[in-house]
Amino acid sequence: MPKIFLGVILTIGISFLSLAQNNQPVGPFDLQTCVDIALENNLTLKRTELNQQITEANLLQSQGQRIPSFSTGASSGYRWGRSINPVTNLFENNRIGNINLFANSSAPIFRGNQINNTISQARKDLEAGVFNLEATRNDITLNIINLFINVVFNREQVKIAANQLKTTTEQFERTSKLVAAGSLPISDQLDLQSQNSSNQLEVIRAQNNYRIAKLNLAQAMQIPFKDDFDVIEPEFNVENSTMVSEDPNAIYEVAVELMPEIKAAEAGVESAEYQVKIAKGAFLPTLGIGANLFSNYVDQPGFNQREITPFGEQIQNNVSQSANLQLNIPVFSNFNNKSAIQRARAQKAISEVTVQEAKNQLRQNIESAYTDAVASKLSYEASLVRVKSLQESFRVSQQRFDLGAINSVDFQVAQANLFNAQADLLNAKYTYIFRIKVLDFYLGNPINLN
């Protein structure tokens, strides 16, 4: 029996472990999956969403100001010593117990349009919150794309370094045989041995950079990092990609109408304008209506009575009602209203500055992205020509080295030149890819690498 019980426990434990593992994201990941996971897990985005719920609650509260309020309640207690008996209306020294029932209601009639303006302000704040959410998602998406491209770039760097090491190793092994046969001097073998060690270090360095790039992406996605974490390289043909526009100002004119951070800042100005109206409304008279209902029970007999009147009968007999209109005319508020208007106007001016700052930042970002895209395009084109020529030069150098026409130093120089050119080409390629995708983003186009 104990063995059977243990087996059941182990089976259940393994099932839960498998379930927990199945809940973890499984790679390799394509770009869209990386973005989706990052958006789902990002705590900054979650905080922004929770703040939006607070803004929704503020709107609900402001809308409730239009509705009459209502409250009801009861109280019970005792009095000792000389006091008025509420039944006989005479002073007595008895202990008097009482139960009071009451209900109150009030409703605003006019409050200087403060309620309407408060509701409008809350709606505008809610609208700004929606744009802030969208802007936060955009920032996360752009960051993930950049990190994703960096992973692909470093993976290509590993391939280049590995190919370089493979070539050097093959030449080192061939040279070692020729040195052993007396066909080449020992210096050629030592030079290639040194170069081979350097290439091994380059591979290790490239692999480490690749691992760091994957780690950065996994952390941005906020998932546990594992060594087998990897991404699916998109089928992106850089040769078919072109600049979206030859004028950064044209991109800006489109982006300034689309970007949520601009819309959020502009909504902030409108919200501040409503705050000014709310402050002005404090100078206007307010009018409200109220109603009250009251009844009570006392554990004392009435005048010329020996018995206490029953609870229900007392409550019914003692009901009193009241209604009132209340007019409040502000005359002097110790400069509270005046200072409130001053603060509201200053906040509106600050909001207008924020809009201009957002537009300036957007323009600068577009100008920087455009300049970087142009530079990376030129670098890519130049690097492409350079790699093609150095590939041919290295091929010839390798043939001449095999024939003994050049020494190992010249061969290493040709090899290093090709390696550096390939690395520069790779860097220019992925920089160009990212920059043109950023420009596409500013034009409102879907962000992808296909």
Secondary structure, 3 states (H helix, E strand, C coil): CHHHHHHHHHHHHHHHHHHHHHHCCCCCECHHHHHHHHHHHCHHHHHHHHHHHHHHHHHHHHHHCCCCEEEEEEEEEEECCCEECCCCCCEECCCEEEEEEEEEEEEEEECCCHHHHHHHHHHHHHHHHHHHHHHHHHHHHHHHHHHHHHHHHHHHHHHHHHHHHHHHHHHHHHHHHHHHCCCCCHHHHHHHHHHHHHHHHHHHHHHHHHHHHHHHHHHHHCCCCCCCCCECCCCCCHHHCCCCCCCHHHHHHHHHHHCHHHHHHHHHHHHHHHHHHHHHHCCCCEEEEEEEEEEEEECCCCCCCCCCCCHHHHHHHCCEEEEEEEEECCCCCCCHHHHHHHHHHHHHHHHHHHHHHHHHHHHHHHHHHHHHHHHHHHHHHHHHHHHHHHHHHHHHHHHHHHCCCCCHHHHHHHHHHHHHHHHHHHHHHHHHHHHHHHHHHHCCCCCCCC
